Amino acid sequence: MGKRVLIGKLGLDGHDLGAKVVCRALMERGFEVIYTGLRRTPAEIAAIATQEDVDAIGVSILSGAHLPLLAKLAEELRAAGLSDKLWLAGGVIPAGDHEAVRRLGFAGVFPTGSSFTGIADFIRERTA
Amino acid sequence: MSEPRKLRPARLESGLDVKPVYRAEDVERSGGTGGIGEPGEFPFTRGIHPLMYRDRPFTMRQYSGFGTARETNERFKWLIANGQTGLNVAFDLPTQIGFDSDDPAAEGEVGRVGMAVSSLADIEEAFAGIDLDRITVSLTINGAAVVLMAMYFAMAEKRGYDLATLRGTAQNDILKEYVGRGTWVFPVEPSVRLVGDTIEFCAARVPRYSPVSVCGYHIRESGALPHEEMAFAFLIARAYMDHSIARGLPVDEFASRLSFNFDIHGYFLEQVAKFRAGRRLWAKIVRDGYGAKDPRSMVLRMIAGGGGGGLTIEQPELNIVRTAYYALVSALSGTQTMALCSYDEAYTIPTERAARITLRTMQILQEETGICDTVDPLAGSYAVETLTNEMEGRIVEAMKEVEDRGGIVKAISDGAIQAHVSRQAYEREKAIRSGAIRKVGVNCHRIEEEDHPVELHPFRAEEAARAVERVRQVRRERDSAAAGRAVGAVRAAAAEGRNVMPAVMAAVAAYATVGEIMGGLRKEFGVFREPVRF
């Protein structure tokens, strides 16, 4: 059975082209994808991830607010007991922030333009 | 003897095949040149003014705004000092979606992608010292357009401008927000009604103001093909027109104030053909479909440029070259207003240096190249006239396809358009990754690059904190009972189906906030539930 991946849009940013493209790329590669739609709060993402029993949680942010939003999301995911899941972040995330994002617990950072195969392989390896 | 060379097939994104050589017979076969008309005359293929840029050079209007009103006011003045001739205001996401800077939902997002506005005080500060007769202002606001337009009008009136002659533009195209850009608030039906309220209000009170700029731009950026960009924008414009006419507004009382916003990236000839064909088709739609009598109602006025979807993260300086080509296409296509993305916009909102290079790109075109000297200089080209004819056919087909399936409002409400364009966006991404669509620096002519090759615009957290403090101060200093009553009047107008604009004007004048007014409307209208379809 395919791994289950949540792809979410966190915060107020309305740019969803990248998130939807990644959804399709993962579906084509055999993943089961749950897409949240726009403007989800950290608590909502945690609730959907719990309810859908996903293996990986990926969120996309293009507004520049990734550090404060991901910090809040990390808190919510931990509180919901989802620390053992694979966390990913994508969108416009400058290279200078990648280390800070990883330190928050997001093991995979995939900025705009990342390889589809790279994302898929990363999830497969880390959720095996 | 050499082998006969096999030609590489060339196909435009709209599906039209491109010939290596065009001749007079191609023009004739595609419909001839009889339909192009004179510049400034129906059907406006060659442009909407008789002398175009000789008489009225294109306006340069870079999208701009960040942090607080104070910071944005400084940037506005700097752009004007550098020769920019119009302003295009960027608001932060909380403002666009209708939250005050101190709302918990706004945390982390205040002042990020645009200027934070909570009350009229911010709008007053943003435009302080700027001559609104000389510099026209475009507000990039959609979901919260009724509030921000009212604030702009209230600010102008307080400074002594007469609304009867005030010019400017609001984006205020909510239907495209459901397809791309995503700053919708209310469900589709009340949202269209609010657009109707602004059209009706402006027709009566601010007749030279453009209350709506219909955006093919963001639909194209979300994955639509060039002919669909035009087709979907025209269908959306018709939805607003149909609504306004159903409310009893005669077409010639508002159609001339509708404007458009289009994207440029991709193939040069296809883009030029798209604009020439689009202008002609729109004129026919308004005259023949709506029975308009005033030629100004039939005119497709536009801002065109941008081209964010064509820019790359890789080798970002190359984006300066790309935007210069897009600017040339825009001028050769007869745009009224130009705005371009800056070379660093794939990373960040533009730094001062990047913003100046973009402005200079347009100024070089206007000052150095002679582009403004001759109207529609590509007219009569076998290739351009053939493709203009063929493109018009493609736009008509794309419009019919949506109409046959129940129309644009239904297709947006149920997510069909969103699914269609996002499928195409994925196909385009795959084509770029495979090299089928060539992108220099991405899939050919690559170099090893450092991770962050551009300087980033600095985000100043202390300015966000200042925006929060400022709205709290406004609430302390105003007559809050009066502001509360004014918001109640907005809700009552919404509930009773009256035009909300007069009540919103009164509410903003009482310093009711964006969050309070939009919150009141949320209670009446509810919130859009996004259909997620693949």
Chai-1 contact restraints between the chains, C-beta under 6 A:
chainA,res_idxA,chainB,res_idxB,connection_type,confidence,min_distance_angstrom,max_distance_angstrom,comment,restraint_id
A,L12,B,L93,contact,1.0,0.0,6.0,A-B,restraint_1
A,L12,B,I97,contact,1.0,0.0,6.0,A-B,restraint_2
A,L12,B,E109,contact,1.0,0.0,6.0,A-B,restraint_3
A,G14,B,R181,contact,1.0,0.0,6.0,A-B,restraint_4
A,G14,B,G182,contact,1.0,0.0,6.0,A-B,restraint_5
A,G14,B,T183,contact,1.0,0.0,6.0,A-B,restraint_6
A,L17,B,S222,contact,1.0,0.0,6.0,A-B,restraint_7
A,L17,B,A425,contact,1.0,0.0,6.0,A-B,restraint_8
A,K20,B,S422,contact,1.0,0.0,6.0,A-B,restraint_9
A,V21,B,A425,contact,1.0,0.0,6.0,A-B,restraint_10
A,V21,B,Y426,contact,1.0,0.0,6.0,A-B,restraint_11
A,V21,B,E429,contact,1.0,0.0,6.0,A-B,restraint_12
A,R24,B,Y426,contact,1.0,0.0,6.0,A-B,restraint_13
A,Y35,B,V532,contact,1.0,0.0,6.0,A-B,restraint_14
A,G37,B,E530,contact,1.0,0.0,6.0,A-B,restraint_15
A,G37,B,V532,contact,1.0,0.0,6.0,A-B,restraint_16
A,L38,B,G182,contact,1.0,0.0,6.0,A-B,restraint_17
A,L38,B,E530,contact,1.0,0.0,6.0,A-B,restraint_18
A,S63,B,R112,contact,1.0,0.0,6.0,A-B,restraint_19
A,S63,B,V113,contact,1.0,0.0,6.0,A-B,restraint_20
A,G64,B,R112,contact,1.0,0.0,6.0,A-B,restraint_21
A,A65,B,G108,contact,1.0,0.0,6.0,A-B,restraint_22
A,A65,B,E109,contact,1.0,0.0,6.0,A-B,restraint_23
A,A65,B,R112,contact,1.0,0.0,6.0,A-B,restraint_24
A,P68,B,G108,contact,1.0,0.0,6.0,A-B,restraint_25
A,L69,B,G108,contact,1.0,0.0,6.0,A-B,restraint_26
A,P94,B,H452,contact,1.0,0.0,6.0,A-B,restraint_27
A,A95,B,D451,contact,1.0,0.0,6.0,A-B,restraint_28
A,A95,B,H452,contact,1.0,0.0,6.0,A-B,restraint_29
A,G96,B,H452,contact,1.0,0.0,6.0,A-B,restraint_30
A,G113,B,I313,contact,1.0,0.0,6.0,A-B,restraint_31
